């Protein structure tokens, strides 16, 4: 059975890109807000830190293909008069597909570059505002009547000698010419409307829809059949798919799993022991073009599933149900560790944050023996409780790491060194409402999953 969320690409209902990226000694916190229609304008915001920055140029470039070798002229970002570290700009995304915004940062260390990938797809058709419809409609009627009147006047008076008035014969001919012209113009208007409707239908057919996926369960084996059946996927921090399974409606069981591609279009895995219920499934994949998608479906897990152990790189959480009350800033883990969220004083929609979390041991001291989880200091999933938003993000940001590698020529491969007990995730809630946040960090051989609730205004 297929369950579609609001149209989006890499995340469900969360199309804006939040990313921290280094351009040499310059640190950039980038927010890119892609348009809902293509071609369209993407808004770009940058907050700088690190070495002093004097200016930033931005260029939209396809992520792959021949066009990626021929970038257009760059645009200069505008520096805020009130905040010298804040820059704004905009770029045109002219076609659907995988794009990147290339940043050329100038400052005390010279010019350095970095890129952030941006998926570009049409998500909606824009409706004309009522005032414009009325205004253009009135103008069209005026032009049609005026043109018919001009033809009638020409027939009635164009052949008259100077000073002579039209006679009855030419008057009748003028009336006929006016009526005939009006009919021809009316037919032209009807044909134009039909042509416009065809173009609108053609564009509506290009509105982005996620790849259909069907989940089926045979015993404890989960199959995810994707259409079309292909294998054009890139491994993203070690796996072709990152699957979150979250029990609904109470969100009191959550799993981060990794099905394997067994044949083109078919992902499969043996499920761990899961409590019975209906689960929303969110499967993140990245195409070879760098285009990321979140595939959405649902699965009914029956009682009596075998109590299989989690795979080494999988994770789970069994938080209290949503109806039990909001989870605060401190989450007690099963092994007596605690995960703490340094929550901002206020949370507002469409605002970019870096959310900080830390892991402490049973003794209340920062956790030791920290290790990367799937090549990173941590993973986060931001999920709106009504199911309309899902975003799987990383310490660098919300862009897929495989796409970041393509955009930066493999220079964003992730972490392979030891990490600390603190981690930050760049993200911005796309809309107001209640969210549940799942955070994974690893110490020793244990993957911890902390769970927190947020009310966004």
Secondary structure as the mmCIF struct_conf table of DSSP 4:
data_model
#
loop_
_struct_conf.conf_type_id
_struct_conf.id
_struct_conf.beg_label_comp_id
_struct_conf.beg_label_asym_id
_struct_conf.beg_label_seq_id
_struct_conf.end_label_comp_id
_struct_conf.end_label_asym_id
_struct_conf.end_label_seq_id
STRN STRN1 UNK A 2 UNK A 2
BEND BEND1 UNK A 6 UNK A 7
BEND BEND2 UNK A 9 UNK A 11
STRN STRN2 UNK A 12 UNK A 12
TURN_TY1_P TURN_TY1_P1 UNK A 13 UNK A 13
STRN STRN3 UNK A 17 UNK A 23
TURN_TY1_P TURN_TY1_P2 UNK A 24 UNK A 25
STRN STRN4 UNK A 26 UNK A 33
BEND BEND3 UNK A 36 UNK A 39
STRN STRN5 UNK A 40 UNK A 50
BEND BEND4 UNK A 51 UNK A 51
STRN STRN6 UNK A 53 UNK A 62
BEND BEND5 UNK A 63 UNK A 65
HELX_RH_3T_P HELX_RH_3T_P1 UNK A 66 UNK A 69
BEND BEND6 UNK A 70 UNK A 70
STRN STRN7 UNK A 75 UNK A 76
HELX_LH_PP_P HELX_LH_PP_P1 UNK A 77 UNK A 77
STRN STRN8 UNK A 78 UNK A 79
HELX_LH_PP_P HELX_LH_PP_P2 UNK A 80 UNK A 80
BEND BEND7 UNK A 81 UNK A 82
TURN_TY1_P TURN_TY1_P3 UNK A 84 UNK A 85
STRN STRN9 UNK A 86 UNK A 93
BEND BEND8 UNK A 95 UNK A 96
STRN STRN10 UNK A 97 UNK A 107
TURN_TY1_P TURN_TY1_P4 UNK A 108 UNK A 109
STRN STRN11 UNK A 112 UNK A 120
HELX_LH_PP_P HELX_LH_PP_P3 UNK A 126 UNK A 129
HELX_RH_AL_P HELX_RH_AL_P1 UNK A 130 UNK A 157
TURN_TY1_P TURN_TY1_P5 UNK A 158 UNK A 159
HELX_LH_PP_P HELX_LH_PP_P4 UNK A 160 UNK A 161
TURN_TY1_P TURN_TY1_P6 UNK A 162 UNK A 163
HELX_LH_PP_P HELX_LH_PP_P5 UNK A 164 UNK A 166
HELX_RH_AL_P HELX_RH_AL_P2 UNK A 168 UNK A 204
TURN_TY1_P TURN_TY1_P7 UNK A 205 UNK A 206
BEND BEND9 UNK A 207 UNK A 207
HELX_LH_PP_P HELX_LH_PP_P6 UNK A 210 UNK A 212
STRN STRN12 UNK A 213 UNK A 218
TURN_TY1_P TURN_TY1_P8 UNK A 219 UNK A 220
STRN STRN13 UNK A 221 UNK A 226
BEND BEND10 UNK A 227 UNK A 228
STRN STRN14 UNK A 233 UNK A 233
STRN STRN15 UNK A 236 UNK A 236
TURN_TY1_P TURN_TY1_P9 UNK A 237 UNK A 238
STRN STRN16 UNK A 239 UNK A 239
BEND BEND11 UNK A 240 UNK A 240
STRN STRN17 UNK A 242 UNK A 248
TURN_TY1_P TURN_TY1_P10 UNK A 249 UNK A 250
STRN STRN18 UNK A 254 UNK A 257
STRN STRN19 UNK A 260 UNK A 263
TURN_TY1_P TURN_TY1_P11 UNK A 264 UNK A 265
STRN STRN20 UNK A 266 UNK A 270
BEND BEND12 UNK A 276 UNK A 276
STRN STRN21 UNK A 277 UNK A 286
STRN STRN22 UNK A 287 UNK A 287
TURN_TY1_P TURN_TY1_P12 UNK A 288 UNK A 289
BEND BEND13 UNK A 290 UNK A 290
STRN STRN23 UNK A 292 UNK A 301
HELX_LH_PP_P HELX_LH_PP_P7 UNK A 302 UNK A 302
TURN_TY1_P TURN_TY1_P13 UNK A 303 UNK A 304
HELX_LH_PP_P HELX_LH_PP_P8 UNK A 308 UNK A 311
TURN_TY1_P TURN_TY1_P14 UNK A 312 UNK A 313
STRN STRN24 UNK A 315 UNK A 317
HELX_LH_PP_P HELX_LH_PP_P9 UNK A 319 UNK A 321
HELX_RH_3T_P HELX_RH_3T_P2 UNK A 322 UNK A 324
BEND BEND14 UNK A 329 UNK A 329
STRN STRN25 UNK A 330 UNK A 332
TURN_TY1_P TURN_TY1_P15 UNK A 334 UNK A 335
BEND BEND15 UNK A 336 UNK A 336
STRN STRN26 UNK A 338 UNK A 342
BEND BEND16 UNK A 345 UNK A 345
TURN_TY1_P TURN_TY1_P16 UNK A 349 UNK A 350
STRN STRN27 UNK A 353 UNK A 360
TURN_TY1_P TURN_TY1_P17 UNK A 362 UNK A 363
BEND BEND17 UNK A 364 UNK A 365
STRN STRN28 UNK A 366 UNK A 366
HELX_LH_PP_P HELX_LH_PP_P10 UNK A 367 UNK A 367
BEND BEND18 UNK A 369 UNK A 369
STRN STRN29 UNK A 370 UNK A 371
STRN STRN30 UNK A 373 UNK A 373
TURN_TY1_P TURN_TY1_P18 UNK A 374 UNK A 375
STRN STRN31 UNK A 376 UNK A 376
BEND BEND19 UNK A 377 UNK A 377
STRN STRN32 UNK A 379 UNK A 384
TURN_TY1_P TURN_TY1_P19 UNK A 385 UNK A 386
BEND BEND20 UNK A 387 UNK A 388
STRN STRN33 UNK A 390 UNK A 394
BEND BEND21 UNK A 395 UNK A 396
STRN STRN34 UNK A 397 UNK A 397
BEND BEND22 UNK A 398 UNK A 399
HELX_RH_AL_P HELX_RH_AL_P3 UNK A 401 UNK A 407
TURN_TY1_P TURN_TY1_P20 UNK A 408 UNK A 412
BEND BEND23 UNK A 417 UNK A 417
BEND BEND24 UNK A 421 UNK A 421
STRN STRN35 UNK A 422 UNK A 427
BEND BEND25 UNK A 430 UNK A 432
STRN STRN36 UNK A 433 UNK A 443
TURN_TY1_P TURN_TY1_P21 UNK A 444 UNK A 445
STRN STRN37 UNK A 446 UNK A 456
#
